[in-house]
Amino acid sequence: MALIGKNNHESVLREDASLFQVQETKTEKQKWKEMSWKQKLQYFRDYYFFKCLLCCFAAVLVFSFVWNALKPKKEQVLSAAVVHNFLAPEEKTKLEQHISKLLITDMEKQELRINDSLPDGYETDTKLTAYISAREVDLIITTETKFRELARTGCFENLEETMPEFSEKNKSFLFYAEGYLEESDIQQEDASETCNAYGISLGESDLFSGIWHAGKPAVAGIIQGSRNKENARRTLEELFFQ
């Protein structure tokens, strides 16, 4: 039966025309059942692949964060900083292996760190100050000029007090520098009285001299308040005698 419009004109459409039929809303499950496997694959690519990729990426990040936070931390037996110079990768590895044999008894639970990413510059000074304040460095190896600068901040141990026997036997290789001066000390006429044996020159070290590329000789010193002071002493002796 045709439909009658407002002006009593008969419509060309019939009551059962598809335009007037209530469209059935299909669920995702129904749509999925009616698809061929090729259609299903394309549907998945269009609507779900990118979402699944994001979910997997997020899951990996969360797992990595949780694992790094909860996994057992290795005991750090020594943290050494090479300042105003760098070590070639193979030279750094050789040095780490040599010192590891001296200090590490369990490779699964212990580790040492040699940080040579501290070139000349303001950023390095800021990092180094933070490391020293947080007691995250035990031993510093640097040029004579930088060593004197650091010694004035009072950060180094006096080797004649910390390693008296070693210092007595190797007195000619001790490196003397001015330490931290109080205002009363600055007024003294003889400033040389404030110099102490804060470091040892590594110019005679067969182990270290071959990997030191700075123009000036290397000097090493132990940081006051070091967490691994005994290991720093053993390392200093090893660097000198090898």
C-alpha positions as CSV (number, residue, x, y, z in Angstrom):
1,M,0.0,0.0,0.0
2,A,1.3,3.4,-1.0
3,L,1.7,6.2,1.5
4,I,-0.4,9.4,1.3
5,G,1.4,12.7,1.8
6,K,0.2,16.1,3.4
7,N,-1.3,17.2,0.1
8,N,-3.1,13.9,-0.4
9,H,-0.6,12.9,-3.0
10,E,0.2,9.3,-3.1
11,S,3.9,8.5,-2.4
12,V,5.9,6.4,-4.8
13,L,7.2,4.5,-1.7
14,R,5.3,1.7,-0.1
15,E,4.9,1.0,3.6
16,D,7.2,-1.9,3.4
17,A,10.0,0.1,1.7
18,S,13.5,-0.5,3.3
19,L,13.8,3.2,4.0
20,F,11.1,3.0,6.6
21,Q,12.2,-0.2,8.2
22,V,13.8,-0.1,11.7
23,Q,17.5,-0.9,11.2
24,E,18.7,-3.6,13.5
25,T,21.8,-2.7,15.5
26,K,24.3,-5.6,15.5
27,T,26.7,-6.3,18.3
28,E,30.4,-6.7,17.7
29,K,30.0,-10.4,18.4
30,Q,27.4,-10.7,15.7
31,K,29.4,-8.8,13.2
32,W,32.4,-11.0,14.0
33,K,30.5,-14.2,13.4
34,E,29.2,-13.0,10.0
35,M,32.7,-12.1,8.7
36,S,35.0,-14.3,6.7
37,W,38.5,-14.9,8.1
38,K,39.9,-12.3,5.7
39,Q,37.4,-9.7,6.9
40,K,38.2,-10.6,10.5
41,L,41.9,-10.1,9.8
42,Q,41.3,-6.7,8.2
43,Y,38.9,-5.7,10.9
44,F,41.5,-6.5,13.6
45,R,44.2,-4.5,11.7
46,D,41.9,-1.5,11.4
47,Y,40.5,-1.4,14.9
48,Y,42.6,-3.3,17.3
49,F,46.2,-3.7,16.1
50,F,47.4,-0.3,17.1
51,K,45.7,-0.5,20.5
52,C,47.2,-3.9,21.2
53,L,50.6,-2.5,20.2
54,L,50.3,0.3,22.7
55,C,49.1,-2.0,25.5
56,C,52.1,-4.3,24.9
57,F,54.5,-1.4,24.9
58,A,53.0,0.0,28.2
59,A,53.2,-3.5,29.7
60,V,56.9,-3.8,28.9
61,L,57.6,-0.4,30.4
62,V,55.8,-1.2,33.6
63,F,57.5,-4.6,33.9
64,S,60.9,-3.0,33.3
65,F,60.3,-0.3,35.9
66,V,59.0,-2.8,38.5
67,W,61.9,-5.2,37.8
68,N,64.6,-2.5,38.2
69,A,62.9,-1.3,41.4
70,L,62.6,-4.7,43.0
71,K,65.6,-6.7,41.7
72,P,68.5,-7.2,44.2
73,K,71.1,-4.4,44.0
74,K,74.7,-5.4,43.6
75,E,77.1,-4.3,46.3
76,Q,79.4,-1.5,45.0
77,V,82.9,-2.2,46.1
78,L,84.5,0.9,44.5
79,S,83.4,4.0,42.6
80,A,86.3,5.8,40.8
81,A,86.0,9.0,38.8
82,V,88.4,9.9,36.0
83,V,88.1,13.7,35.7
84,H,89.2,15.9,32.8
85,N,90.2,12.9,30.7
86,F,88.7,9.8,29.1
87,L,89.6,6.1,28.7
88,A,89.2,4.2,25.4
89,P,86.6,1.5,25.8
90,E,89.1,-1.3,25.7
91,E,91.4,0.5,28.1
92,K,88.6,1.1,30.6
93,T,87.5,-2.6,30.4
94,K,91.1,-3.7,31.0
95,L,91.4,-1.4,34.0
96,E,88.0,-2.6,35.4
97,Q,89.0,-6.2,35.0
98,H,92.3,-5.7,36.7
99,I,90.8,-4.0,39.7
100,S,87.9,-6.5,39.8
101,K,90.4,-9.3,40.4
102,L,91.7,-7.3,43.4
103,L,88.4,-6.4,45.0
104,I,85.6,-8.6,43.8
105,T,85.0,-12.0,45.3
106,D,81.5,-12.6,43.9
107,M,80.7,-11.3,40.4
108,E,77.0,-12.0,40.9
109,K,76.7,-9.8,44.0
110,Q,79.5,-7.2,43.7
111,E,80.5,-4.6,41.1
112,L,82.8,-1.6,40.7
113,R,82.3,1.5,38.7
114,I,84.8,3.7,36.8
115,N,83.1,6.9,35.6
116,D,85.2,8.6,32.9
117,S,82.4,10.8,31.4
118,L,83.6,13.9,33.3
119,P,85.3,16.2,30.8
120,D,86.4,19.8,31.5
121,G,83.5,22.1,32.1
122,Y,80.9,23.6,34.5
123,E,78.6,20.6,34.2
124,T,81.4,18.2,35.3
125,D,82.1,20.4,38.3
126,T,78.4,20.4,39.3
127,K,78.2,16.6,38.9
128,L,81.4,16.0,40.8
129,T,80.3,18.2,43.7
130,A,77.0,16.2,43.9
131,Y,78.8,12.9,43.8
132,I,81.2,13.9,46.6
133,S,78.5,15.3,48.8
134,A,76.4,12.1,48.3
135,R,79.5,9.9,49.0
136,E,79.1,8.3,45.6
137,V,82.8,8.4,44.7
138,D,85.7,6.8,46.5
139,L,88.7,7.6,44.4
140,I,89.4,10.5,41.9
141,I,92.1,10.4,39.2
142,T,92.7,13.7,37.4
143,T,95.3,16.1,36.2
144,E,97.6,17.9,38.6
145,T,95.8,21.3,38.0
146,K,92.4,19.9,38.7
147,F,93.7,17.9,41.7
148,R,95.0,21.1,43.3
149,E,91.7,22.8,42.7
150,L,89.8,19.9,44.3
151,A,92.2,19.7,47.2
152,R,91.4,23.3,48.2
153,T,87.8,22.2,48.8
154,G,89.1,19.8,51.5
155,C,87.7,16.7,49.8
156,F,90.8,14.5,49.9
157,E,92.3,12.3,52.7
158,N,95.8,13.0,53.8
159,L,97.7,9.9,52.6
160,E,100.4,10.3,55.3
161,E,97.7,9.8,57.9
162,T,95.5,7.3,56.0
163,M,98.3,5.2,54.5
164,P,101.3,6.0,56.7
165,E,103.4,2.9,55.8
166,F,102.7,3.3,52.1
167,S,103.5,7.0,52.2
168,E,106.7,6.5,54.1
169,K,108.0,4.0,51.5
170,N,106.9,6.1,48.5
171,K,107.5,9.6,49.8
172,S,109.0,10.9,46.6
173,F,105.9,10.1,44.7
174,L,103.4,11.8,47.0
175,F,101.6,14.8,45.6
176,Y,101.4,17.7,48.0
177,A,98.7,20.4,47.6
178,E,97.0,23.1,49.7
179,G,94.0,21.9,51.5
180,Y,90.9,23.8,52.7
181,L,92.0,27.0,54.4
182,E,90.2,28.7,57.2
183,E,90.3,32.5,57.4
184,S,92.9,32.3,60.1
185,D,95.1,30.1,58.0
186,I,94.9,32.5,55.0
187,Q,96.7,35.1,57.2
188,Q,99.7,32.9,57.7
189,E,102.8,34.1,55.9
190,D,104.1,30.6,55.1
191,A,101.3,29.0,53.1
192,S,103.4,25.9,52.4
193,E,102.7,24.8,55.9
194,T,99.1,24.0,54.9
195,C,100.2,21.6,52.1
196,N,99.5,17.9,52.7
197,A,100.0,14.7,50.8
198,Y,96.6,14.4,49.4
199,G,97.5,12.4,46.3
200,I,100.0,10.2,44.6
201,S,101.4,10.7,41.1
202,L,100.7,7.9,38.8
203,G,103.4,8.8,36.3
204,E,105.4,5.7,37.3
205,S,102.4,3.4,37.1
206,D,102.9,0.9,34.3
207,L,99.2,0.0,34.5
208,F,97.8,3.5,34.3
209,S,100.4,5.6,32.5
210,G,99.8,3.7,29.3
211,I,96.1,4.6,29.2
212,W,96.3,8.3,30.4
213,H,96.0,10.6,27.4
214,A,95.9,14.0,29.1
215,G,98.9,16.3,28.6
216,K,99.6,16.6,32.3
217,P,100.5,13.7,34.6
218,A,97.7,11.8,36.5
219,V,97.2,12.2,40.2
220,A,95.0,10.0,42.3
221,G,93.5,10.7,45.7
222,I,91.0,9.1,48.2
223,I,87.8,11.1,49.0
224,Q,87.1,11.9,52.7
225,G,84.1,10.0,54.0
226,S,84.5,7.4,51.3
227,R,82.1,4.4,51.7
228,N,84.8,2.0,50.5
229,K,87.9,3.6,51.9
230,E,89.8,0.4,52.4
231,N,89.2,-0.7,48.8
232,A,90.2,2.7,47.6
233,R,93.5,2.3,49.5
234,R,94.1,-1.1,48.0
235,T,93.3,0.2,44.5
236,L,95.7,3.2,44.9
237,E,98.5,0.8,45.9
238,E,97.7,-1.5,42.9
239,L,97.7,1.4,40.5
240,F,101.0,2.6,41.7
241,F,102.9,-0.7,42.0
242,Q,101.7,-2.3,38.7
